[in-house]
Amino acid sequence: MIQMIQGNWDFVALELHDDIVVGKDKHIRFVQVKSSKYPHQKVSETGLYGRSPFKKDEETFYYNDSWADKLLMKSRHFPVTSGYRCEFELATSYHLVEGSSKTDVSLYNEEFPVNIPDDDVLLNKLKSLSFDKNLNQYSYEDICGESLQSLLTKFRIKKYSDSGNKIFDYMENIQSKFGALISENTRLSRADLHQLIAHLLDRCLIRNGKSMLYLTRQDAIEIKDEYKARIRASFGQEYRCHDSLEVIKNVFSEVHAECSVKHELYAEMKSELYRCHDALTTWIDEEPGDIEMLLSLYGHGTRRTLNLQPVERDRRLLTLIRGNVFLNIVNSSTTKIILGNKSLLLKAIGNKHISFLHVERRQTFDNGCEKLQTIIKSVSSEEQVSLMSKKPITIIDGHRDDIEVSKFVYIASPSIQLDKLGQDSDLVKPSIEFQAIPGKYVQKLYDDSLYELDSLDEIRDAWKNAFVSIIGGSVTNV
């Protein structure tokens, strides 16, 4: 299952607790599991090549029913002539030991052998006359379309775990490997592992009196995601914060990379980038918040979880970070996300306020202004009063059209009691004023300046002048 999630196989089918089949396209591996309470077994005392005898006309013959026979015979359903590549594995919990050179099968230990010599023990044991259950003489070449010698190059014996107490070491290994698929340094608890085993048992089907399990890679990924959600829920906010910090770190690496094209400029810009990074991680810690909350406020003016694919998530976060770097440099100050805000992603620069809102793809700047109005109309009157006093500038990101002028957006509040504003009066309908700025214009300024200007002072002057022009006033009035 772990190997499926890693992409090695597309499906696994098993008959508890015996045969296992895994496959990817036309690559199929058949596995037969053998266990014992003893750590070692003599080859001659196992069924590796031992066949069951039967009598016919007072003469003794043998069925082709050894462990190796049962594995190799499966290739008749998936012949090499049809493009299949079959492998055969005997999985044991013990070491196979030989009493002499006549029982030495060490050639097959762990890895698939490249060549099978003519005097190989297993080859010569299996070459002896044998019959199927219908008492027909069995020929691998005739029935499987491949010589026995060729089939044995695809056969191996692999020891997976010891008996007794060492099974707990094996369990620890599974807990660590499965946990690592969820995230770095994560491991399944013993209870998680028991639940996983129970979950797989529940998926079994009964066929001919035996339990059968069939899983596709998609099934395995869904199970992993289910455990990821369960573990995230158990870790709570601590896990989400850690996960968010990793995402932020990765996106900031991209910001550093695009700024490092000019080495001298990057040397000046680095401190600005670190200031912006620290402000974002501080909010994650103090709110406490996470990426989902941040992008939900940014995209929909709500704290409800916003499910974005990683590529789109990182794209939006990159746009937001660049906008923050822009504001930090323009104002020679660090923007800080206001704690506890439930609608817009609102930031403070000194005693002034700027909010960010991202529209969906293919939407226009005007669509963003309408979205802003919808969000503000839906918030509580207390928050509307707070926004009325702040008069925030809102940078609208993600719009497709090229706009280079700001727009004032007035939102009539349904009913705000003036006594909340410190006055005594009946209900009135005051307006909340926003100045919306096209984020596409800000992003273009950001890109152009990185490639056209050579110092931080030049960038600050250019960005400040452009910002003053678009808002129609001085930066100190932001």
C-alpha positions in Angstrom: 0.0 0.0 0.0 2.9 2.4 0.8 4.6 1.5 -2.5 1.3 2.2 -4.3 1.0 5.7 -2.8 4.6 6.3 -3.8 3.6 5.4 -7.4 5.4 2.1 -7.7 2.1 0.1 -8.3 -1.4 0.8 -9.6 -3.2 -2.0 -7.7 -2.8 -4.7 -5.1 -4.9 -7.8 -4.7 -4.5 -10.3 -1.9 -6.0 -13.4 -0.4 -5.6 -13.2 3.4 -3.0 -14.3 4.4 -1.5 -16.0 1.4 -1.1 -14.7 -2.2 -0.6 -11.1 -3.1 -0.6 -9.5 -6.6 0.6 -6.0 -7.4 0.7 -4.4 -10.8 1.5 -1.4 -12.8 0.5 -1.4 -16.5 1.9 -4.8 -17.8 4.4 -5.2 -14.9 2.9 -7.7 -12.5 4.5 -9.2 -9.3 3.1 -12.3 -7.6 4.0 -12.7 -4.0 3.4 -15.8 -1.8 3.7 -15.2 2.0 5.1 -17.8 4.3 5.5 -17.4 8.0 6.8 -19.5 11.0 7.3 -19.1 14.7 10.9 -20.2 14.1 13.6 -17.7 12.8 15.2 -20.3 10.5 13.9 -23.1 8.3 15.9 -25.7 6.4 15.2 -25.5 2.7 14.7 -29.3 2.5 12.0 -29.1 5.2 9.9 -26.5 3.4 7.7 -26.6 0.3 10.0 -24.4 -1.7 10.6 -27.2 -4.3 9.0 -30.1 -2.4 6.2 -31.7 -4.4 3.4 -34.0 -3.3 3.7 -37.6 -4.5 0.9 -39.7 -6.0 0.7 -43.3 -7.1 -0.2 -44.5 -10.6 0.2 -48.1 -11.7 2.3 -48.7 -8.6 4.7 -46.0 -9.7 5.3 -42.8 -7.8 4.9 -39.4 -9.6 4.7 -35.8 -8.4 2.3 -33.0 -8.7 3.7 -29.5 -9.7 2.5 -28.1 -6.3 5.7 -26.7 -4.7 5.7 -23.1 -3.5 7.9 -22.2 -6.5 5.6 -24.1 -8.9 2.5 -22.3 -7.7 4.2 -18.9 -8.2 5.8 -19.5 -11.6 2.6 -21.1 -13.0 0.7 -17.8 -12.7 2.7 -16.5 -15.7 0.5 -18.7 -18.0 -2.3 -16.0 -17.6 0.1 -13.2 -18.4 2.6 -14.5 -21.0 5.7 -12.7 -22.0 4.6 -13.1 -25.6 1.7 -10.7 -24.9 4.1 -8.0 -23.5 3.7 -8.8 -19.8 6.6 -8.7 -17.4 6.0 -11.0 -14.5 8.0 -11.3 -11.2 7.6 -13.9 -8.5 8.5 -13.4 -4.8 8.4 -15.8 -1.9 8.1 -13.5 1.2 9.1 -15.1 4.4 9.4 -14.2 8.1 12.4 -16.5 8.5 15.8 -17.3 7.0 16.0 -20.3 4.6 19.1 -22.2 5.5 20.8 -25.0 3.5 22.2 -28.2 5.0 24.6 -28.7 2.0 25.4 -27.4 -1.4 22.6 -29.7 -2.7 20.0 -27.4 -1.1 21.7 -24.0 -1.6 19.2 -21.5 -2.9 21.1 -18.4 -1.8 21.2 -17.2 -5.5 17.6 -16.1 -5.0 18.0 -14.2 -1.8 16.6 -10.6 -1.8 17.3 -9.7 -5.5 16.2 -11.2 -8.8 19.1 -13.2 -10.3 20.5 -12.2 -13.6 21.5 -15.6 -14.8 20.5 -19.1 -13.7 23.4 -21.6 -14.1 22.6 -25.1 -15.5 23.6 -26.7 -12.2 21.3 -24.5 -10.1 19.6 -26.4 -7.3 16.1 -25.0 -7.8 16.3 -25.2 -11.6 17.1 -28.9 -11.4 14.5 -29.7 -8.8 11.7 -28.1 -10.8 12.9 -29.6 -14.1 12.1 -33.1 -12.9 8.9 -34.7 -14.2 5.7 -33.3 -12.7 2.0 -33.4 -13.4 -0.9 -31.1 -13.0 -4.1 -32.0 -11.0 -5.6 -33.6 -14.1 -2.5 -35.9 -14.3 -1.2 -34.2 -17.5 2.5 -33.8 -17.7 3.5 -30.2 -17.1 5.8 -28.2 -19.3 6.5 -24.6 -18.4 7.7 -23.7 -21.9 4.5 -25.1 -23.5 2.0 -23.7 -21.0 3.7 -20.4 -19.9 5.4 -19.7 -23.2 8.8 -19.3 -21.5 11.5 -21.6 -20.4 11.9 -22.5 -16.7 15.4 -21.0 -16.7 14.0 -17.7 -17.9 11.2 -17.7 -15.4 13.6 -18.3 -12.5 15.5 -15.0 -13.4 12.3 -13.3 -12.2 12.0 -15.3 -8.9 13.4 -14.2 -5.5 13.1 -15.1 -1.8 12.8 -12.1 0.4 12.8 -12.1 4.2 10.6 -9.2 5.6 10.3 -9.6 9.4 11.4 -11.8 12.2 9.0 -13.8 14.4 8.3 -13.1 18.0 8.8 -9.7 19.6 10.6 -8.3 16.5 7.2 -8.0 14.9 6.9 -4.8 16.9 9.9 -3.5 15.1 8.2 -4.2 11.9 5.1 -2.3 13.1 7.2 0.6 14.1 8.7 0.7 10.6 5.2 0.7 9.0 4.1 3.5 11.4 7.1 5.6 10.4 6.9 4.9 6.6 3.1 5.6 6.4 3.4 8.7 8.6 6.2 10.1 6.3 3.7 9.9 3.4 1.5 12.3 5.3 4.3 14.8 6.2 7.8 15.0 7.3 8.4 13.8 10.8 4.9 12.4 11.1 4.3 8.8 12.2 1.1 6.8 12.8 0.3 6.0 16.4 -0.2 2.3 17.4 -3.9 3.1 17.6 -3.8 4.6 14.0 -2.1 1.4 12.8 -4.7 -0.8 14.4 -7.5 1.3 12.9 -5.8 1.1 9.4 -5.7 -2.7 9.7 -9.4 -2.8 10.7 -10.2 -0.5 7.8 -8.6 -2.8 5.3 -10.3 -5.8 6.8 -13.6 -4.1 6.4 -12.9 -3.7 2.7 -12.4 -7.4 2.2 -14.8 -9.5 0.2 -15.5 -13.2 0.8 -14.8 -15.4 -2.2 -14.8 -19.2 -2.1 -14.8 -19.0 1.7 -11.7 -16.8 1.7 -11.2 -13.1 2.4 -10.0 -11.1 -0.6 -8.9 -7.5 -0.7 -8.5 -5.4 -3.8 -7.1 -1.8 -3.7 -6.2 0.6 -6.5 -3.7 3.4 -6.1 -6.5 5.9 -5.9 -8.1 3.9 -3.0 -4.7 4.0 -1.2 -4.3 7.7 -1.7 -7.8 8.3 -0.3 -7.1 6.2 2.8 -3.8 8.2 3.3 -5.7 11.5 2.9 -8.3 10.3 5.4 -5.5 9.6 7.9 -3.9 12.9 7.1 -7.1 14.7 8.0 -7.5 12.7 11.1 -3.9 13.4 12.3 -4.3 17.1 11.4 -7.4 17.2 13.4 -5.7 15.5 16.4 -2.7 17.8 16.1 -5.1 20.8 15.8 -3.8 24.2 15.3 -0.2 23.3 16.0 -0.1 21.0 12.9 -1.9 23.6 10.7 0.5 26.3 11.8 3.5 24.1 11.0 2.1 23.2 7.6 1.4 26.8 6.8 4.9 28.0 7.8 6.3 25.4 5.4 4.1 26.7 2.5 5.0 30.3 3.3 8.7 29.4 3.4 8.5 27.8 0.0 6.7 30.7 -1.6 9.1 33.2 -0.1 11.9 31.2 -1.6 10.4 32.1 -5.0 10.2 35.8 -4.1 13.9 35.7 -3.1 14.8 34.0 -6.3 13.1 36.6 -8.5 14.7 39.4 -6.6 18.2 37.8 -6.6 18.6 38.4 -10.4 20.4 41.6 -9.6 22.9 40.9 -6.7 23.4 44.4 -5.5 19.7 45.2 -5.5 19.0 41.9 -3.7 21.4 42.7 -1.0 19.2 45.8 -0.2 15.9 44.0 -0.8 16.6 41.1 1.5 15.8 42.9 4.7 12.5 44.0 3.3 11.6 40.5 2.3 12.5 39.2 5.8 10.4 41.9 7.4 7.4 40.8 5.3 8.1 37.1 6.1 8.3 37.8 9.8 5.0 39.8 9.8 3.2 36.9 8.1 4.6 34.2 10.4 3.8 36.4 13.5 0.2 36.6 12.4 0.1 32.8 12.0 1.4 32.4 15.5 -0.6 35.2 17.3 -4.0 34.9 15.6 -3.6 31.8 15.6 -4.1 31.4 11.9 -3.1 29.3 8.9 -2.9 29.4 5.2 -6.5 28.3 4.7 -7.8 31.2 6.9 -5.4 33.7 5.3 -6.5 32.9 1.7 -10.2 32.6 2.7 -10.1 36.2 4.0 -8.1 37.2 0.9 -10.4 35.5 -1.5 -13.9 35.6 0.0 -13.9 37.8 3.1 -14.6 34.9 5.3 -12.7 32.6 7.7 -14.4 29.5 6.3 -11.9 27.1 4.8 -11.1 27.8 1.1 -10.0 24.6 -0.7 -7.4 25.5 -3.3 -5.2 23.2 -5.3 -1.5 23.7 -4.3 -0.6 25.5 -7.5 -3.4 28.0 -7.2 -2.8 28.4 -3.5 0.9 29.2 -4.0 0.1 31.6 -6.9 -2.3 33.6 -4.8 0.1 33.7 -1.8 2.9 34.9 -4.1 0.6 37.8 -5.3 -0.3 38.7 -1.8 3.4 38.6 -0.6 4.5 40.8 -3.5 1.7 43.3 -2.7 2.9 43.4 0.9 6.5 43.9 -0.1 5.3 46.8 -2.3 3.5 48.5 0.6 6.4 48.0 3.0 8.8 49.7 0.7 6.4 52.5 -0.3 5.7 53.3 3.4 9.1 52.5 4.8 7.1 50.5 7.4 5.9 47.0 8.0 2.3 46.1 7.3 0.7 44.0 10.0 -2.4 41.9 9.6 -5.0 43.0 12.1 -5.8 40.2 14.6 -9.4 39.0 14.9 -10.8 40.5 11.7 -13.6 38.3 10.4 -14.2 39.7 6.9 -11.5 41.4 4.9 -7.8 40.6 5.1 -7.1 44.0 6.8 -3.6 45.4 7.4 -2.4 48.3 9.4 0.4 50.7 8.3 0.8 53.0 11.3 -2.7 54.3 12.0 -3.8 53.7 8.3 -5.4 50.6 6.9 -5.2 48.7 3.7 -7.2 45.5 2.7 -6.6 42.9 0.1 -9.2 41.0 -2.0 -8.6 38.5 -4.7 -11.1 37.8 -7.5 -11.6 34.6 -9.4 -9.9 34.0 -12.7 -11.3 35.8 -15.8 -13.1 38.4 -13.5 -12.6 42.1 -13.9 -11.6 44.9 -11.6 -15.3 46.0 -11.5 -16.3 42.5 -10.5 -13.8 42.9 -7.6 -15.5 46.1 -6.5 -18.9 44.4 -6.6 -17.5 41.5 -4.6 -16.2 44.0 -2.0 -19.6 45.5 -1.7 -21.2 42.1 -1.2 -18.7 41.2 1.5 -19.2 44.4 3.5 -23.0 44.2 3.3 -22.9 40.8 4.9 -20.8 41.6 8.0 -22.1 42.7 11.4 -23.0 46.3 12.0 -20.1 46.4 14.6 -17.6 45.5 12.0 -19.2 48.0 9.5 -18.8 50.7 12.1 -15.1 49.7 12.5 -14.5 49.8 8.7 -16.3 53.1 8.4 -13.8 54.7 10.8 -10.8 53.1 9.1 -11.8 54.0 5.4 -9.4 51.3 4.1 -7.8 51.3 0.7 -8.4 47.9 -0.9 -6.0 46.4 -3.4 -8.0 44.1 -5.7 -5.8 41.3 -7.1 -6.3 38.7 -9.8 -8.4 40.8 -12.3 -7.8 40.2 -16.0 -8.3 43.7 -17.3 -5.6 46.4 -17.5 -6.7 49.3 -15.2 -4.5 52.1 -14.0 -6.9 54.2 -12.0 -8.4 53.7 -8.6 -12.2 53.7 -7.9 -14.1 54.8 -4.9 -16.6 52.2 -3.7 -19.5 53.4 -1.4 -21.4 50.8 0.5 -24.7 51.8 2.1 -25.0 50.1 5.5 -28.5 48.6 6.0 -28.7 50.1 9.5 -26.0 51.2 11.9 -27.1 52.8 15.2 -25.4 56.2 15.5 -24.9 55.6 19.3 -22.3 53.0 18.3 -20.5 56.0 16.7 -20.8 57.9 20.0 -24.0 59.9 19.1 -27.6 59.7 20.1 -30.0 59.2 17.3 -32.4 56.8 15.6 -31.4 54.3 12.9 -29.7 55.8 9.9 -28.1 54.5 6.7 -24.6 56.0 6.5 -22.1 54.8 3.8 -18.8 53.0 4.1 -16.2 54.3 1.8 -13.4 52.2 0.2 -10.9 53.3 -2.4 -10.2 50.3 -4.7 -6.8 50.0 -6.4 -6.1 47.6 -9.3 -3.7 45.0 -8.1 -2.6 44.1 -11.6 -1.1 47.6 -11.9 0.7 47.1 -8.6 2.1 43.7 -9.8 3.3 45.3 -13.1 5.1 48.0 -11.2 6.7 45.3 -9.0 7.9 43.3 -12.0 9.1 46.2 -14.1 11.0 47.8 -11.3 12.9 44.6 -10.4 14.3 44.5 -14.0 14.6 48.2 -14.9 15.9 49.7 -11.6 19.2 49.1 -9.8 18.8 50.3 -6.2 16.2 50.1 -3.4 16.0 53.9 -3.3 15.1 54.1 -7.0 12.4 51.4 -6.5 11.0 53.2 -3.4 10.8 56.5 -5.3 9.2 55.0 -8.3 6.7 53.0 -6.4 5.8 55.9 -4.1 5.2 58.3 -7.0 3.1 55.7 -8.8 1.1 55.0 -5.7 0.5 58.6 -5.0 -0.7 59.1 -8.6 -3.2 56.2 -8.5 -4.7 57.2 -5.1 -4.8 60.9 -6.0 -3.0 62.0 -2.8 0.2 61.8 -0.7 1.4 58.5 0.7 1.1 60.0 4.2 -2.7 60.1 3.6 -2.9 56.4 2.8 
